């Protein structure tokens, strides 16, 4: 999968740990209220858990929201 990240696409990293049990609605709320951004803006929003061994990306492509998740290896797991 390739996300079309161009020069106008902002990449926002949520500071601190995020409860990655959150899905579309919960992460969209964090984008709106914590990052003060529009989750449908076409920017890429990045969230990590406390152990920093899991990552979630939230991205709107114009037809809907993408939620991508990855478990990272080599971080004590």
N, C-alpha and C positions, 0 to 999 in steps of 0.2 A: 504494500500500500504506500502511496506517495501523497503527501499533503502538499497542495500548491502554495508554498511559502515564498512570496515575492518580496521585493524591496519595501512595499507598503505594509507588509504584515508585521504587526508587533508580536513579540514573544514576551509574555508576562509570567514570571515565576512567583508563585505564592510563597511568601516568607514563612518560615516555620513549618511545623508538621501539619498535615491534613489527614482527617479521618477518611481513608480511602474506601470505606464502606459506602460512602456517598456516591450517587449515580448522577444522571443528567440534571435533575432538579436541584439536588443539594449542591453540586459543584457550580451550577449556573447561579444559584443564590450567593455563593461565596464570591464569584466574579462580580456580581452586581453590587453587593454590600461591602465586601472587604477590599476588593481591588478597584471599586468605583468605575467599572468598565461594563460595556454591553456584551453579554456572552454571544450575541448574534453578529458581532462586528466583523468577523472574519479573522480576528487575531487568534493566536494560539496561547492557551492558558495551561500552565504546567503545575502539577501538584505532586508532592512526595510525602511519604509517611515518616513517622518518627525515626525508624531505623534506617531510612534512606535506601531501602532495598526494593521498594515498589514505587512506580511512577504512573500517573494518569495524565493524559492530555485531553483537553476539551477544545473542539474546533467546529465552527459553523461554516459550511461550504455553500450556503445559499439555498440548499434544498433540505437541510436538516442539520442536526448536531452529530458530530463524531465524538465518541468517547473511546480512547485507546488506552490500554493498560499493559504494563510490562513488569515482570518480576526480574530484578537485577541480580546477577550472581557475583560472587567474589566479595561481598560486603558482610561476611560473617554468617552467611546462611548456608 
